[in-house]
Amino acid sequence: MIRIGIFGYGNLGRGVECAISQNGDMELVAVFTRRDPSTVKILTQGVPVCHVDDVLSYKDKIDVMILCGGSATDLPVQTPYLAEHFNVVDSFDTHAKIPEHFANVDVSAKKSGKVGLISVGWDPGMFSLNRALGSSILVNGQDYTFWGKGVSQGHSDAIRRVEGVLDGKQYTVPVDSALEAVRSGANPTLTTREKHTRECYVVAKEGADKTLIEKTIKEMPNYFSDYDTTVNFITKEELDKNHAGIPHGGFVIRSGKTGKDLEHTHIIEYSLKLDSNPEFTASVIVAYARGAYRMNKEGMCGAMTVFDVAPRYISPLSSEEMRKTLL
């Protein structure tokens, strides 16, 4: 059994707990939280909830620590720190800062001889793999990625960290005309702003400066500054009633040409339609936790991404079973 720890118990942490229960070769050992552990109720009977300050007491009891914090401020600190003591998997999704995050985790993981798998999920993650496959096969072509319509956990987390914000949700919305142009094989050149819009629903704290909140959100680098962003202020009741779910999805499209005169057009499309963004992300992370465990058992260490993990490491099937049933 692969012994798993969950570091952070929000939407993603709860999704990871459910995913672990669906994988027969894994067991949940402990959940770590910044809150008072006595106030956190989990689904798995008999598993302790511990304060994050006690995490190192589990150093020899956990094979892989799954980090479920936010990319804005949690993971840049937590992942390098915990990689000094555990095999770790995180879902760091600030694309522009992935190289920096990778380098920091690599130092820690190589020092400890552990595997630090970063940016695991569906984007970055599954979408990244499909971009790599498409661009390798159709070398004369263009990659296009569209997200949504759906709730982005990372962007919603970034909104909630803005001074004066009580709660909030952010929806990423593809621009239909851009999506249609790509699917037609026209290979349009699209700016970030032309591909998506962002819709924010924000509950402001009493007395907060809404004008300043809106300005801060719209000018936030790596999250909103490159998009047409709408900020809607609503009540907590409206947010709970109309925006309780966490759906998401999207498309990775590779449009390319082959032939002597590039006369033939090909479209590769990978799509996701998700009822629950965190539960699907959690399922991807748990599969890659298996990969981190197996690769470390083979002596590998350092920071890695989904590009470095062969499918045989993440499958619950043996290599023989994979060849027989999936090839």
C-alpha positions as CSV (number, residue, x, y, z in Angstrom):
1,M,0.0,0.0,0.0
2,I,1.2,3.5,-0.9
3,R,0.9,5.7,2.2
4,I,-0.5,9.1,1.4
5,G,-0.7,12.3,3.4
6,I,-2.9,15.3,2.5
7,F,-1.5,18.8,3.2
8,G,-4.4,21.2,3.2
9,Y,-8.0,20.2,3.4
10,G,-10.1,22.5,1.2
11,N,-12.0,21.5,-2.0
12,L,-8.9,19.9,-3.5
13,G,-8.0,18.1,-0.3
14,R,-11.5,16.6,0.0
15,G,-11.3,15.5,-3.6
16,V,-7.9,13.8,-3.0
17,E,-9.4,12.0,0.0
18,C,-12.2,10.6,-2.2
19,A,-9.8,9.6,-5.0
20,I,-7.6,7.7,-2.5
21,S,-10.6,5.6,-1.4
22,Q,-11.1,4.6,-5.1
23,N,-7.5,3.3,-5.5
24,G,-7.0,-0.1,-3.9
25,D,-3.2,0.3,-3.7
26,M,-3.3,3.4,-1.5
27,E,-4.2,4.4,2.0
28,L,-4.7,7.8,3.7
29,V,-2.4,8.1,6.7
30,A,-3.0,11.7,7.9
31,V,-4.5,15.0,6.9
32,F,-2.6,18.2,7.8
33,T,-4.3,21.6,8.3
34,R,-3.5,25.1,9.4
35,R,-6.9,25.2,11.2
36,D,-7.6,23.7,14.7
37,P,-7.5,20.0,13.9
38,S,-10.5,19.4,16.2
39,T,-12.7,21.5,14.0
40,V,-11.9,19.6,10.8
41,K,-14.0,16.6,10.0
42,I,-12.9,14.2,7.3
43,L,-14.6,11.3,5.5
44,T,-12.1,8.5,6.3
45,Q,-12.7,6.8,9.6
46,G,-9.7,6.4,11.9
47,V,-7.4,8.8,10.1
48,P,-5.9,11.5,12.2
49,V,-6.2,15.2,11.4
50,C,-3.0,17.0,12.5
51,H,-1.7,20.5,12.6
52,V,0.7,21.4,9.8
53,D,3.4,22.1,12.5
54,D,3.4,18.4,13.3
55,V,4.1,17.2,9.7
56,L,7.7,16.2,10.2
57,S,6.7,13.7,12.9
58,Y,5.2,11.7,10.0
59,K,8.4,11.7,8.0
60,D,8.8,7.9,8.0
61,K,5.1,7.1,7.9
62,I,4.1,8.7,4.6
63,D,5.3,7.7,1.1
64,V,3.9,10.6,-0.8
65,M,2.6,14.0,0.5
66,I,0.0,15.6,-1.7
67,L,-0.1,19.3,-1.4
68,C,-3.5,21.0,-1.7
69,G,-2.8,24.6,-1.1
70,G,-3.1,27.6,-3.4
71,S,-0.5,28.5,-6.1
72,A,-0.5,32.2,-5.2
73,T,1.2,32.0,-1.8
74,D,1.1,28.5,-0.4
75,L,2.8,26.1,-2.8
76,P,5.9,28.3,-3.6
77,V,6.8,27.9,0.1
78,Q,5.3,24.6,1.0
79,T,6.4,22.4,-1.8
80,P,10.2,23.1,-1.6
81,Y,10.0,22.8,2.2
82,L,8.2,19.5,2.2
83,A,10.3,18.1,-0.7
84,E,13.2,18.1,1.8
85,H,11.4,15.4,3.7
86,F,8.8,13.6,1.5
87,N,8.0,12.6,-2.0
88,V,5.6,15.4,-3.0
89,V,3.0,16.1,-5.6
90,D,1.4,19.6,-6.1
91,S,-0.9,21.3,-8.6
92,F,1.0,24.6,-9.0
93,D,-0.8,26.4,-11.8
94,T,0.8,29.8,-12.2
95,H,2.1,29.0,-15.7
96,A,4.5,31.9,-15.9
97,K,6.3,30.9,-12.7
98,I,6.5,27.2,-13.3
99,P,10.3,27.3,-14.2
100,E,11.1,29.2,-11.0
101,H,9.0,26.8,-8.9
102,F,10.5,23.8,-10.6
103,A,14.1,25.0,-9.8
104,N,13.2,25.6,-6.2
105,V,11.7,22.2,-5.7
106,D,14.5,20.5,-7.6
107,V,17.1,21.8,-5.1
108,S,15.1,20.5,-2.1
109,A,14.2,17.1,-3.7
110,K,17.7,16.3,-4.9
111,K,19.0,17.2,-1.4
112,S,16.6,14.7,0.2
113,G,16.7,12.1,-2.6
114,K,12.9,12.5,-3.1
115,V,10.7,13.0,-6.1
116,G,9.0,16.4,-6.3
117,L,6.2,16.3,-9.0
118,I,4.9,19.8,-9.6
119,S,2.1,21.3,-11.7
120,V,0.0,18.1,-11.8
121,G,-3.7,18.4,-12.8
122,W,-5.5,19.0,-16.0
123,D,-3.9,22.3,-16.9
124,P,-1.0,22.3,-16.3
125,G,-1.0,18.5,-16.5
126,M,-3.3,16.6,-19.0
127,F,-3.5,19.5,-21.3
128,S,0.3,19.9,-21.2
129,L,0.7,16.3,-22.3
130,N,-1.7,16.8,-25.2
131,R,0.1,20.0,-26.3
132,A,3.4,18.1,-26.3
133,L,1.9,15.2,-28.3
134,G,0.2,17.4,-30.8
135,S,3.2,19.6,-31.5
136,S,5.4,16.5,-31.8
137,I,3.2,14.9,-34.4
138,L,2.0,17.9,-36.4
139,V,5.2,19.8,-36.5
140,N,3.9,22.3,-39.0
141,G,1.0,23.8,-37.0
142,Q,-0.4,25.7,-34.1
143,D,-1.4,24.9,-30.6
144,Y,-4.6,26.4,-29.1
145,T,-5.9,26.0,-25.5
146,F,-9.3,27.1,-24.4
147,W,-10.5,26.9,-20.8
148,G,-14.1,26.9,-19.6
149,K,-16.7,27.9,-19.2
150,G,-15.9,27.0,-15.7
151,V,-14.7,28.0,-12.3
152,S,-10.9,28.3,-11.9
153,Q,-9.8,27.3,-8.4
154,G,-6.5,29.1,-8.7
155,H,-8.0,32.4,-9.9
156,S,-10.8,32.2,-7.4
157,D,-8.2,31.7,-4.7
158,A,-6.4,34.8,-5.9
159,I,-9.6,36.8,-5.7
160,R,-10.2,35.7,-2.2
161,R,-6.8,36.9,-1.1
162,V,-7.4,40.5,-2.2
163,E,-7.7,42.9,0.7
164,G,-11.4,43.5,1.4
165,V,-12.8,40.4,-0.2
166,L,-14.9,38.1,1.9
167,D,-15.5,35.4,-0.8
168,G,-15.5,35.1,-4.6
169,K,-15.6,32.9,-7.7
170,Q,-14.0,33.4,-11.1
171,Y,-15.3,31.9,-14.4
172,T,-13.1,31.5,-17.4
173,V,-15.1,31.8,-20.6
174,P,-13.9,31.0,-24.2
175,V,-14.7,33.4,-26.9
176,D,-16.9,31.4,-29.3
177,S,-15.7,33.1,-32.5
178,A,-12.1,32.3,-31.7
179,L,-12.9,28.6,-30.9
180,E,-14.9,28.3,-34.2
181,A,-12.0,29.8,-36.2
182,V,-9.5,27.3,-34.7
183,R,-11.8,24.3,-35.4
184,S,-12.1,25.4,-39.0
185,G,-8.4,24.9,-39.6
186,A,-7.9,28.6,-40.3
187,N,-4.9,28.8,-37.8
188,P,-5.7,32.3,-36.6
189,T,-3.2,34.3,-34.6
190,L,-5.0,35.0,-31.3
191,T,-3.9,37.2,-28.4
192,T,-4.6,36.1,-24.9
193,R,-7.4,38.7,-24.7
194,E,-9.0,37.4,-27.9
195,K,-9.3,33.8,-26.7
196,H,-11.0,34.2,-23.2
197,T,-12.8,36.5,-20.9
198,R,-12.9,36.3,-17.2
199,E,-16.0,36.8,-15.0
200,C,-15.6,37.5,-11.3
201,Y,-18.3,37.3,-8.7
202,V,-17.1,39.0,-5.5
203,V,-18.5,39.4,-2.0
204,A,-16.9,42.4,-0.4
205,K,-16.4,42.8,3.3
206,E,-18.5,45.4,5.0
207,G,-17.0,48.9,4.4
208,A,-14.5,47.6,1.9
209,D,-13.4,49.9,-1.0
210,K,-15.1,48.1,-4.0
211,T,-13.4,50.4,-6.5
212,L,-10.0,49.4,-5.1
213,I,-10.9,45.7,-5.1
214,E,-12.0,45.9,-8.7
215,K,-8.8,47.7,-9.7
216,T,-6.6,45.2,-7.8
217,I,-8.3,42.2,-9.5
218,K,-8.2,43.6,-13.0
219,E,-4.5,44.6,-12.7
220,M,-3.3,41.4,-11.1
221,P,-0.4,40.0,-13.1
222,N,-0.4,36.4,-14.3
223,Y,-4.1,36.2,-13.4
224,F,-6.3,39.0,-14.8
225,S,-4.2,41.8,-16.4
226,D,-4.1,40.2,-19.8
227,Y,-7.8,39.5,-20.1
228,D,-11.1,41.4,-20.5
229,T,-12.3,41.0,-16.9
230,T,-15.7,41.8,-15.4
231,V,-16.0,42.1,-11.6
232,N,-19.6,41.7,-10.3
233,F,-20.2,42.5,-6.6
234,I,-22.9,40.3,-5.1
235,T,-24.1,39.2,-1.7
236,K,-22.9,36.1,0.1
237,E,-26.4,34.7,-0.2
238,E,-26.3,35.2,-4.0
239,L,-22.9,33.6,-4.2
240,D,-24.0,30.5,-2.2
241,K,-27.2,30.1,-4.2
242,N,-26.0,30.7,-7.7
243,H,-22.3,29.8,-7.7
244,A,-22.0,26.9,-5.4
245,G,-20.7,24.4,-7.9
246,I,-17.2,24.0,-9.3
247,P,-17.6,22.9,-12.9
248,H,-14.9,23.4,-15.5
249,G,-13.4,22.0,-18.7
250,G,-11.8,23.1,-21.9
251,F,-10.1,22.1,-25.1
252,V,-6.6,21.6,-26.4
253,I,-6.5,21.8,-30.2
254,R,-3.5,21.2,-32.5
255,S,-4.1,22.4,-36.1
256,G,-1.5,21.3,-38.5
257,K,-0.7,20.5,-42.1
258,T,1.1,17.7,-43.9
259,G,2.1,16.7,-47.4
260,K,4.5,17.9,-50.0
261,D,2.9,21.2,-50.4
262,L,1.2,21.2,-47.0
263,E,-2.1,20.6,-48.7
264,H,-3.7,18.4,-46.0
265,T,-5.1,19.9,-42.8
266,H,-5.4,17.9,-39.6
267,I,-7.1,18.8,-36.3
268,I,-6.2,17.0,-33.0
269,E,-8.7,17.9,-30.2
270,Y,-8.7,16.8,-26.6
271,S,-11.6,18.0,-24.5
272,L,-12.7,17.8,-20.9
273,K,-16.2,18.5,-19.4
274,L,-16.0,18.4,-15.6
275,D,-18.8,18.4,-13.1
276,S,-16.2,19.0,-10.4
277,N,-12.9,20.7,-11.1
278,P,-11.3,19.8,-7.8
279,E,-12.4,16.2,-7.8
280,F,-11.0,15.6,-11.3
281,T,-7.8,17.5,-10.5
282,A,-7.5,15.3,-7.4
283,S,-7.9,12.2,-9.4
284,V,-5.0,13.2,-11.7
285,I,-2.9,14.1,-8.7
286,V,-3.5,10.8,-7.0
287,A,-2.5,8.8,-10.1
288,Y,0.7,10.8,-10.3
289,A,1.3,10.2,-6.6
290,R,1.6,6.5,-7.6
291,G,4.1,7.6,-10.2
292,A,6.2,9.6,-7.7
293,Y,6.3,6.6,-5.3
294,R,7.3,4.1,-8.0
295,M,9.9,6.4,-9.6
296,N,11.5,7.1,-6.2
297,K,11.5,3.4,-5.5
298,E,13.6,3.0,-8.6
299,G,16.1,5.6,-7.3
300,M,14.9,8.7,-9.1
301,C,14.9,12.0,-7.4
302,G,14.5,15.7,-8.1
303,A,11.7,17.9,-9.5
304,M,9.6,16.5,-12.3
305,T,6.5,17.3,-14.3
306,V,4.0,15.2,-16.2
307,F,6.5,15.2,-19.1
308,D,8.9,13.1,-17.1
309,V,6.4,10.4,-16.0
310,A,5.8,7.4,-18.3
311,P,2.2,6.1,-18.3
312,R,3.3,2.8,-16.8
313,Y,4.2,4.6,-13.6
314,I,0.7,6.1,-13.0
315,S,-1.5,3.2,-14.0
316,P,-2.8,0.8,-11.4
317,L,-2.3,-2.0,-14.0
318,S,1.0,-3.8,-14.4
319,S,3.0,-3.2,-17.6
320,E,1.8,-6.7,-18.8
321,E,-1.8,-5.9,-18.2
322,M,-1.4,-2.5,-20.0
323,R,0.0,-4.2,-23.1
324,K,-2.7,-6.8,-23.1
325,T,-5.8,-4.5,-22.5
326,L,-4.8,-1.0,-23.5
327,L,-2.3,-1.2,-26.3
